[in-house]
Structures are given as C-alpha cells and as structure tokens.
C-alpha cells in the first residue's frame, strides 16, 4: 500500500511541476488519472502539459497495444467554446502522434463529489462501436 501511495504522490508532484493552471486543475487531473489507472485499468497513462492552452492532459491507452488517446480533465463548472474545443482537438492529434488519425479527445468532466463522466469529442460525427449499440424491441 505504501508503494502505491508513493507512486500516486509522485504523479501528483509531477503534475504540479508542469506549472500549468492552478491547484484545482491539478487536483482534477489527478482524480481522472486515478480513475483511469485504478478503476478503468488503462495502460501507460502519462501527464502532459499544453502551455499554450494552459491545459493538463492525460495520454494513454485504454486497451494494451491500441493507439494513444487523449483525456482532458475539466471541472463541471468549466465552459468550453467551439474555438477552445477545436484548439484541444488539434493539440490532441499532435499528442497522439498520428497525423492521419481523426481528431478526437475524451472530455473527463469532474463533479464536486468526484464523480467523473467521460464524453468523446471528435471533429464531426462518428459511428458508435458495434458492441455499444443496443437493440430495442
């Protein structure tokens, strides 16, 4: 347990050292990091700062061996304009390292009680994954 706490503390301190945003943004990014690693079992999640957007992002893989995904932690109180979303989409493509991949990122909205809701945002419409479509009768 102590080793796990040391790892978490190291991650929190690394996020603070990015010197992006305020303590609230770092705390929210840390909550999302813990959720991705401990609850959702993501792989190789790294914290990346985007200074020009004053944004902390998490980049990792949901399923081992698949491509990188960008997760943008944000408080429920935040407001995002279309221009801001477009800037994040462009930055996300750079972080994922594949200029041919469609622009997308996952918005992790954190409520005051630490509940996290995830929304995937893309440049245009995307068809849902076949396994997520439920048939209604």
C-alpha positions in Angstrom: 0.0 0.0 0.0 2.9 2.4 0.8 4.4 1.8 -2.6 1.1 2.7 -4.3 0.8 5.9 -2.2 4.4 6.8 -3.2 3.6 6.3 -6.9 0.4 8.5 -6.6 2.3 11.2 -4.7 5.0 11.2 -7.4 2.3 11.6 -10.1 0.7 14.4 -8.2 4.0 16.2 -7.8 4.8 15.8 -11.5 1.5 17.4 -12.4 2.3 20.3 -10.0 5.7 20.7 -11.6 4.1 21.3 -15.0 3.2 24.7 -13.7 0.0 24.9 -15.8 -3.3 26.0 -14.5 -4.0 26.2 -10.8 -4.2 23.7 -7.9 -7.8 22.8 -8.8 -6.8 21.8 -12.3 -4.0 19.6 -11.0 -6.3 18.0 -8.4 -9.0 17.3 -11.1 -6.3 15.8 -13.4 -5.1 13.7 -10.6 -8.6 12.4 -9.8 -9.0 11.4 -13.5 -5.6 9.8 -13.6 -6.6 7.6 -10.6 -9.9 6.7 -12.2 -8.2 5.7 -15.4 -5.5 3.7 -13.8 -7.3 2.1 -10.9 -11.0 1.8 -12.0 -10.7 1.6 -15.8 -7.3 -0.3 -15.9 -5.8 1.9 -18.6 -2.2 1.4 -19.7 0.8 3.7 -19.7 -1.1 6.9 -18.7 1.2 10.0 -18.9 0.5 13.5 -17.8 1.3 16.2 -20.5 1.1 19.9 -20.2 0.0 22.1 -23.1 1.3 25.6 -22.0 -0.3 27.5 -24.9 -3.7 26.2 -23.9 -3.0 26.3 -20.1 -4.2 22.7 -20.1 -3.2 19.4 -18.4 -3.9 16.3 -20.5 -3.6 12.6 -19.8 -2.4 10.4 -22.7 -2.6 6.7 -22.5 -4.1 3.5 -24.0 -7.4 2.0 -22.9 -6.5 -1.4 -24.3 -2.9 -2.5 -24.4 -1.4 -2.4 -27.8 -4.0 0.1 -29.2 -3.3 3.7 -30.2 -2.9 6.6 -27.7 -5.9 8.5 -26.5 -6.0 12.0 -25.0 -8.1 12.7 -22.0 -8.8 16.3 -20.9 -9.9 16.6 -17.3 -12.2 19.6 -16.6 -14.4 20.7 -13.7 -18.2 20.7 -14.1 -18.1 24.5 -13.8 -15.8 25.0 -16.8 -17.2 26.4 -20.0 -15.8 25.4 -23.4 -16.3 27.4 -26.6 -16.3 25.9 -30.1 -12.9 27.5 -30.7 -11.5 26.1 -27.5 -12.7 22.6 -28.4 -11.1 23.0 -31.9 -7.8 24.0 -30.3 -7.9 21.0 -28.0 -8.7 18.7 -30.9 -5.7 19.9 -32.8 -3.4 19.6 -29.8 -4.7 16.1 -29.1 -3.8 15.0 -32.6 -0.2 16.1 -32.0 -0.1 14.3 -28.7 -1.4 11.1 -30.2 1.5 11.2 -32.7 -0.5 10.1 -35.8 -1.3 13.0 -38.1 -3.6 10.7 -40.2 -5.9 9.8 -37.3 -9.2 11.6 -36.9 -9.1 14.4 -34.4 -10.6 13.4 -31.1 -10.2 13.6 -27.4 -12.1 12.4 -24.3 -13.5 15.1 -22.1 -13.5 13.9 -18.4 -15.9 16.1 -16.5 -15.4 16.0 -12.8 -18.3 16.8 -10.4 -17.8 18.4 -7.0 -18.4 14.9 -5.3 -15.6 13.5 -7.5 -17.9 11.7 -9.9 -16.4 11.6 -13.4 -18.3 11.4 -16.6 -16.5 10.8 -19.9 -17.5 12.2 -23.3 -15.7 11.5 -26.6 -15.4 14.6 -28.8 -14.5 14.3 -32.4 -14.1 16.5 -35.5 -17.5 15.6 -37.0 -19.8 12.6 -36.4 -18.6 9.1 -35.6 -20.5 5.8 -35.8 -20.8 4.1 -32.5 -18.8 0.9 -31.8 -20.9 -2.1 -32.8 -20.8 -3.6 -29.3 -22.2 -0.4 -27.7 -25.4 -0.4 -29.8 -28.3 -2.0 -28.0 -31.3 -3.3 -29.9 -34.7 -2.2 -28.6 -37.9 -4.1 -29.3 
